[in-house]
Amino acid sequence: MKAMVLKARSAPFVLENLPDPVPGAGEAVAKVLACGAGLTIHHARAGRVPIEYPRIIGHEITGEIVAVGQGVTQLKTGDPVTAYFYLTCGECRWCRINRETLCERFGGYIGRDVDGGYAEYIRLPARNFLRLPEGLDWRGKPAEVGVICDAIATPIKVVRRARLQPADTVAVFGAGGGLGVHMTMVARWARAKKVIAVDTMASKLETCLKAGADAAVDASGGRVVEQLMELTGGEGIDVAIDFVSSKSTLEAGARALAKGGRLVTLGGNSQPFELDPSQLLRKEIEVLGSRYATRQEVIESLELVARGEFFPIVTEKAPLEKAEAIHERLDQGLVTARAALVMS
C-alpha cells in the first residue's frame, strides 16, 4: 500500500510503498477512502505531541472493511466505517459510564501510538471501527463523512459539557478553524439564542456567518472583550468556547462572561492564565475542560448528519501525495473549516 510516513519530529512526509496490513486477533483492516486533516492531526505532523517514529498519522477516516481477525464478530467485509480516535480499555470505571476520554488504562491515539489513516489501508482494534449509519453518502462524500468523528462529535460533546441552553449567548474563539466552524454550526443547531464567532483572521468570518453565527468579532485588533460586551448590550456572554486556549483568549473569554457563565477550554496551549477569584465567586462562573468525545457521542453525531440535521464543511481536498502541501497551509492558519486527503 501507499502511505505517507513521518520519519522524525518535524520532518516532511515520505511517500512509501508498504505491505498491506493483515489483521490479528481482535483486529480489522479497512480500505481508506479519505482522511481528514485537522489541527489535532497537524500537531502530530509538526512534532508538538510525542510520537514513536516512523509513524503514519491521521484518524478522521472514511473506510470500508476488507478483512477481520480472529474473534471479530461485530464487523464484516464491506462494512463502511469511521474510527474512534482514542485507544481505550472499554472496561474501567470511566469507560463503563460512557466517559472514555478519562479511561484509566488509556492506550493513546490513532495516528500517534498506532498507525493511522494517511495510507491506503488501516489496521485497528475492531472496537475502534464504528459502522456508518444508512443515509450517509460515504462513497460520494468520503471527505465530509470522515471528519464527522471529530469535527462534529467534539462540538456535540461541548454542547453537553457546557449545558448549552436556548437562552444562552455563545462565543466561539478560533471560530474559523476546523472545530470552530463546526462548533458554530452545532451551537446554532442546539438553538442558542445568539452565536458569536471570534477569530483573528477576518477572511474566515464569512464562513462562520454562513455556518450559523449571528455576529462576528475580528480579534486582530485586540478589543475582543469590548466587542463582545457591545454585541450583548453590556450583559456579557453565557458560554465562551475556546479552541485556541492561549492566555489571551482564555482571559478574554472569562472577562466577557455574564453571571452564571461557563468557560470551556479545548486547546492544548498549556499556558497558565489568570482569573479573578472574586469574579468567579460573585458571578458563579464555571471553568470547564473538554476533550474529544465518547464513542456514543461519535455514533450520535453520525446519526445526526445522516438525518440531515447539519453537514460538515470541508473546504480543501487533496490526494494522499499532497499531504505536505495541506499541512503547510494548516501551519499558516490558512485552512477554513476542514481539509482532507482523498485516496485515488
N, C-alpha and C positions, 0 to 999 in steps of 0.2 A: 504494500500500500504506500501511497504518498503521504508524507507528514511534514509539517513544519516543526522543527525541533529546536529548542533552546539548549545551547551547549554550556553557557556560562552566564553569570549575572550581567545584565545589561547588554549582552551580546545580541547581534541580529539573528533572526531565524535562519535556519539551514534547511533547505528542502531535501528530504531524504526518501529513498525507497526502502521500506522496512517490511519484514514478514507480516502477513496478515495475522492479527491476534486470534488465538484459539481459547475458548472459554474453559476454565477449570470448574471444579465442583462449586455450585452456588453462584456461578457467574453467567453472563451472557455477552454476546457481541452484537453490535449494531452497525449498520452502514450509515455513515453520517451524510445527511443531505445539506445541512447548514449548521453553522455555529456562530452565535452572537459574539460581538467584540465590544464589551463594555469596559468601564473603568476598573471594575473589580478584576477583570481578566488582564487589563493593561498593567495593573500594579505588579502582576506576576511577570509580564514581559519586561517591565522596567527594573526588575530586581528589587522592588520595595518590600517583598514578602519572602520568607525563607522557602527555598526550593532545593531539592536534591537533583542535580543535573546528571545526564541530559533529561529533559522533560518536554512532553507535548502538553501545551496548556489548552484552556477552553472548556466550558461546561454547559453553555446555553444551546443545547443541541436539538435539532430535529433529526430523528434516525429511524431506521427500520431494522428490527431484529433479524439477524441472519443465522445465528447459532446460539444454542443454550447448553449449559453444562449439566453435569450430573446433579440430580436433586431439584432442578428448577422446574416448577410446575405452574408458576404464575405468568409465564411468558411463553410465546411460541413464535416460530419463524413467521415473518410477515407482519408482526405487530408494530404499529407506529408508536414511537416513544420519544420522550424527552428525558432529562436527567435531574435528579435531586442532588444539589451541589455538595452537601455535607456528607461525610462518611461517618455515620452514627451507628451505635450498637443495637438500637431497637429494643433494648431490654432494661435499661436503667430506669430510675425513678422519673427522670425528665422525659425520656422517650415514651414511657408508658402514659404520661399525662399530656402528650401531644405538645411538648416543648423541646423538640430535638435539638434546637440551637444551643441548649445548655447541657447536652449529653455528657455524662460523667466519664464515658470512655470514648470521647471524640477522637476519630481516626484521621481527621484532616479534611482536605478538599480535593475534589476532582480537578485535574489540571495543575495541581501543586504536589500532592502526595501520591497520586496515581496519574497515569497519562490521560489526557483529555481529548477534546473534540476537534483540534486543529489537524485532522487526519481523515482519511477516507473511511476508517473503521475505529471503533472504540470498544474496549472491553472493561466492564464494570461489574461489581457485585450486582446480582439480579435485582435486589431490593432497591437499588439506586435508579433503576429504569422505571419510569412511570408511563403507563399506556395513555395515549392521547384519546380523548373522547370523540365520538362521532360529531360531525359538524365543523371540525377544523380542517381547512384545506391544506393539509400538511405537505402534499405534493406540489401544489401550485404556489403556496406561500411558505416555504420552509424557513426562510429567514425570520419572518414575523412570528411564526409558531414557536421557533426555537427560543426566542428571547422572553416568552411568557413566563418561563420558570424562574426568572429573576426580575426582569423589568416590570412585570405586573404583580408577581407574587410578593415582592418586597413591599410595595405600597399597600397591598391588601393587609399585610401584617401591620403596617404603621397605622392604618385606619383603626384597627382594633386596639393596638397598643396605646394610641393617643385618645381612645374613646371618642372619636370624632362624631359630632352631633350636627343635625341640620341647622342649629342656631349658631354654629361656630364660624368664625372668620379664620382662614388658614393662610399662612405664608410659607412658601416653599423656597428655601435657599439652595442655589445651584439648580434652579428650575429648568435650565436649558440642557442639562445633561441627560444621559440615558435613563436614569432613575427619576430625575426631577420632572421631566416632561410627563412621564407616566404617572408620577405622584399627583401632578396637577390634574391629569385625566381622571384618576381614581377618586381624588377628593371631590371633583365635580360630580362623579357618579354617586358618591356617598351623600350627596345633597348638602354639602357645606354651603352655608349662607353666602360666603364670599371666598374666592380663592385668589391669592396674590402671588404672582411669580416674581422671584428675586434672582437676578443674575448680573454678573459684571460684563457680559457680552451682549450688548443691545441687539445684535443681529439674531440672537436666539429667541428673543422675547416674543416675536411674532408667532413662532411655532407654539409657544406656551399659550398664547391667547387663543389660537386655533384649537389647542388641545383641551381648553376649558377654563383657563384663567379669566377672571373678571377684570383684573388690572395687572400691570407690570411695573416693577421697580428696577431701574437701571442703577446697580450698586457701584458702578465705577467711580461715581463722584463722592462716595463716602457718606452720603446723607440717608442711609437706609432707615434708621430709626425714625427720623423726622418724616420721611415719605410714608412709612407705614402708619404713623400716627395721623398724618393728614388724610390718608385713604380710609381711616376708620373713625373719622370725626373726633380724634383725640382719645378714643376708648382703648385702643390697642388691639392686638390680635389674640385669639383664643388658643391657637396652636401654631407653633413655629417648628417646621420640619427641616432639619439641616443636613443636607447631603455633602456639604463642604466641611463643616465641623472644624474650622480654623478658630483661633482665639477671637478674631474679629467678628466672624459670623455668629458664633455661639453667644458672645456678649451682646451683639446687636439684637439677636432673637430674644434673649432674655429681657433686655431693656424694653422691648416693644410689646411684651406680654401684658394682657389685661388681667384683671382679677380672676383667679382660678385657672390661669393659663398653663399650658403644657409645652415644654421644650423637648423635642425629640431629636437625638443625635444619632446619625448613622455613618458618619465619616470615620476614617481611620487616621485622622491627623495626629492625635495623641498629644496635642499641645494643651497644657493646663490653661484654664480660663477663670475669670473672676465673676462671682455672683455676690450681690449684696444680701447678706443673711436677713436683714430687716425687710427687704423686698420679698424674699421667699416666705417669710412669716406673715407679713402684712397682707400680701396678695394671695397667699396659699398657692404659690407656684410649684409646679412639679417638673423635675428634670428626669427624663427617661432615656435609656439606651435601647436600641432595637437593632437586632442583627438578622439579616436574611429572613427566612420564612420556614414554617414547618412543612412537612410533606403534605399534610392536609390542606394547608393554605395554597400550595402549588397546585394540588388537584382542583381545588375550588376555583383558582384563577383560570385554569384551563377550561373549566366548565363555563365560567362567566364569559370568556371570549367566544367559546363555541356557541353560546346562546345569543351572541351579538350585543352584549352589554357595552363593550368597547373593543378596540382593536389596537394592538401595539404599532408603534411608529418606527420603521427602520429607514433611515434617510440615505444610507450609503451601503452598497453591496460590492463585494469583490471576490474573485476566485481565490482559492487557497494560496496560490503562489504569490498573491499580492498582499499577504498579511502584514508585511513590514510597512507598506505604504499606509494601510489603515491605521496601524499603531503610531505612525509618525503624526497623523492628524489627531489621534486621541491625545497624544502627548502635548500637542499645542492647543488643546481645548477647542478644536475646530469642528468636531462632530456634534451636531444637534440630534437629540434623542439617541437612537441606537445605530450601530454599524454591525455588519455581519459578513462572514465568509460563506460563500455558496459553492458547494462542490460541483464540478462539471460532470 
